[in-house]
Protein backbone atom coordinates (compact mmCIF):
# COMPACT_ATOMS: atom_id res chain seq x y z
CA UNK A 1 0.00 0.00 0.00
CA UNK A 2 2.02 2.99 -1.25
CA UNK A 3 -0.28 5.79 -0.07
CA UNK A 4 1.09 6.35 3.50
CA UNK A 5 4.63 6.84 2.17
CA UNK A 6 3.39 9.20 -0.53
CA UNK A 7 1.37 11.18 2.01
CA UNK A 8 4.34 11.53 4.35
CA UNK A 9 6.55 12.69 1.48
CA UNK A 10 3.94 15.19 0.28
CA UNK A 11 3.47 16.58 3.78
CA UNK A 12 7.23 16.88 4.31
CA UNK A 13 7.76 18.61 0.97
CA UNK A 14 4.87 21.00 1.61
CA UNK A 15 6.25 21.82 5.06
CA UNK A 16 9.66 22.64 3.52
CA UNK A 17 7.98 24.76 0.85
CA UNK A 18 5.90 26.67 3.40
CA UNK A 19 8.96 27.30 5.56
CA UNK A 20 10.95 28.65 2.60
CA UNK A 21 8.01 30.73 1.41
CA UNK A 22 7.35 32.35 4.78
CA UNK A 23 11.06 33.00 5.33
CA UNK A 24 11.28 34.74 1.94
CA UNK A 25 8.16 36.82 2.64
CA UNK A 26 9.52 37.91 6.04
CA UNK A 27 12.87 38.84 4.50
CA UNK A 28 11.35 40.55 1.45
CA UNK A 29 8.99 42.71 3.49
CA UNK A 30 11.90 43.79 5.67
CA UNK A 31 14.26 44.71 2.83
CA UNK A 32 13.27 44.91 -0.85
CA UNK A 33 9.69 45.99 -0.23
CA UNK A 34 10.94 49.39 0.90
CA UNK A 35 12.91 50.07 -2.30
CA UNK A 36 11.51 52.66 -4.74
CA UNK A 37 8.42 51.49 -6.62
CA UNK A 38 10.28 51.41 -9.94
CA UNK A 39 12.86 48.96 -8.57
CA UNK A 40 13.24 45.65 -10.40
CA UNK A 41 14.02 43.87 -7.11
CA UNK A 42 10.77 45.09 -5.57
CA UNK A 43 8.75 43.96 -8.60
CA UNK A 44 10.52 40.59 -8.70
CA UNK A 45 9.82 40.09 -4.99
CA UNK A 46 6.11 40.78 -5.44
CA UNK A 47 5.95 38.34 -8.34
CA UNK A 48 7.60 35.64 -6.22
CA UNK A 49 5.30 36.32 -3.26
CA UNK A 50 2.13 36.25 -5.37
CA UNK A 51 3.21 33.18 -7.33
CA UNK A 52 4.27 31.28 -4.23
CA UNK A 53 0.96 32.13 -2.57
CA UNK A 54 -1.23 31.16 -5.50
CA UNK A 55 0.32 28.79 -8.03
CA UNK A 56 1.65 25.79 -6.10
CA UNK A 57 -0.79 25.91 -3.18
CA UNK A 58 -3.77 25.93 -5.54
CA UNK A 59 -2.40 22.90 -7.38
CA UNK A 60 -1.69 21.06 -4.12
CA UNK A 61 -5.08 22.01 -2.66
CA UNK A 62 -7.00 20.68 -5.66
CA UNK A 63 -5.22 17.32 -5.44
CA UNK A 64 -5.39 17.08 -1.63
CA UNK A 65 -9.00 18.13 -1.23
CA UNK A 66 -10.64 16.72 -4.33
CA UNK A 67 -8.22 14.12 -5.72
CA UNK A 68 -8.20 10.35 -5.53
CA UNK A 69 -6.34 10.32 -2.20
CA UNK A 70 -7.81 13.06 -0.05
CA UNK A 71 -5.45 14.37 2.64
CA UNK A 72 -6.92 16.79 5.14
CA UNK A 73 -3.53 17.45 6.78
CA UNK A 74 -2.23 19.02 3.56
CA UNK A 75 -5.35 21.17 3.35
CA UNK A 76 -4.87 22.34 6.95
CA UNK A 77 -1.19 23.14 6.24
CA UNK A 78 -2.20 25.25 3.25
CA UNK A 79 -4.90 26.99 5.28
CA UNK A 80 -2.50 27.97 8.05
CA UNK A 81 0.14 28.96 5.49
CA UNK A 82 -2.29 31.48 4.04
CA UNK A 83 -3.21 32.85 7.45
CA UNK A 84 0.43 33.20 8.53
CA UNK A 85 1.44 34.77 5.21
CA UNK A 86 -1.30 37.39 5.47
CA UNK A 87 -0.39 37.98 9.12
CA UNK A 88 3.26 38.57 8.19
CA UNK A 89 2.20 40.84 5.36
CA UNK A 90 0.02 43.05 7.55
CA UNK A 91 2.47 43.02 10.48
CA UNK A 92 5.57 43.94 8.45
CA UNK A 93 3.83 46.63 6.40
CA UNK A 94 2.14 48.18 9.44
CA UNK A 95 5.53 48.59 11.14
CA UNK A 96 6.51 51.04 8.37
CA UNK A 97 9.94 51.39 6.83
CA UNK A 98 12.72 49.80 8.90
CA UNK A 99 15.29 52.23 10.23
CA UNK A 100 18.69 52.11 8.56
CA UNK A 101 21.68 52.39 10.90
C-alpha positions in Angstrom: 0.0 0.0 0.0 2.0 3.0 -1.3 -0.3 5.8 -0.1 1.1 6.3 3.5 4.6 6.8 2.2 3.4 9.2 -0.5 1.4 11.2 2.0 4.3 11.5 4.3 6.5 12.7 1.5 3.9 15.2 0.3 3.5 16.6 3.8 7.2 16.9 4.3 7.8 18.6 1.0 4.9 21.0 1.6 6.3 21.8 5.1 9.7 22.6 3.5 8.0 24.8 0.9 5.9 26.7 3.4 9.0 27.3 5.6 11.0 28.7 2.6 8.0 30.7 1.4 7.3 32.4 4.8 11.1 33.0 5.3 11.3 34.7 1.9 8.2 36.8 2.6 9.5 37.9 6.0 12.9 38.8 4.5 11.4 40.5 1.5 9.0 42.7 3.5 11.9 43.8 5.7 14.3 44.7 2.8 13.3 44.9 -0.8 9.7 46.0 -0.2 10.9 49.4 0.9 12.9 50.1 -2.3 11.5 52.7 -4.7 8.4 51.5 -6.6 10.3 51.4 -9.9 12.9 49.0 -8.6 13.2 45.6 -10.4 14.0 43.9 -7.1 10.8 45.1 -5.6 8.8 44.0 -8.6 10.5 40.6 -8.7 9.8 40.1 -5.0 6.1 40.8 -5.4 6.0 38.3 -8.3 7.6 35.6 -6.2 5.3 36.3 -3.3 2.1 36.3 -5.4 3.2 33.2 -7.3 4.3 31.3 -4.2 1.0 32.1 -2.6 -1.2 31.2 -5.5 0.3 28.8 -8.0 1.7 25.8 -6.1 -0.8 25.9 -3.2 -3.8 25.9 -5.5 -2.4 22.9 -7.4 -1.7 21.1 -4.1 -5.1 22.0 -2.7 -7.0 20.7 -5.7 -5.2 17.3 -5.4 -5.4 17.1 -1.6 -9.0 18.1 -1.2 -10.6 16.7 -4.3 -8.2 14.1 -5.7 -8.2 10.3 -5.5 -6.3 10.3 -2.2 -7.8 13.1 0.0 -5.5 14.4 2.6 -6.9 16.8 5.1 -3.5 17.4 6.8 -2.2 19.0 3.6 -5.4 21.2 3.3 -4.9 22.3 6.9 -1.2 23.1 6.2 -2.2 25.2 3.2 -4.9 27.0 5.3 -2.5 28.0 8.1 0.1 29.0 5.5 -2.3 31.5 4.0 -3.2 32.8 7.5 0.4 33.2 8.5 1.4 34.8 5.2 -1.3 37.4 5.5 -0.4 38.0 9.1 3.3 38.6 8.2 2.2 40.8 5.4 0.0 43.1 7.6 2.5 43.0 10.5 5.6 43.9 8.5 3.8 46.6 6.4 2.1 48.2 9.4 5.5 48.6 11.1 6.5 51.0 8.4 9.9 51.4 6.8 12.7 49.8 8.9 15.3 52.2 10.2 18.7 52.1 8.6 21.7 52.4 10.9 
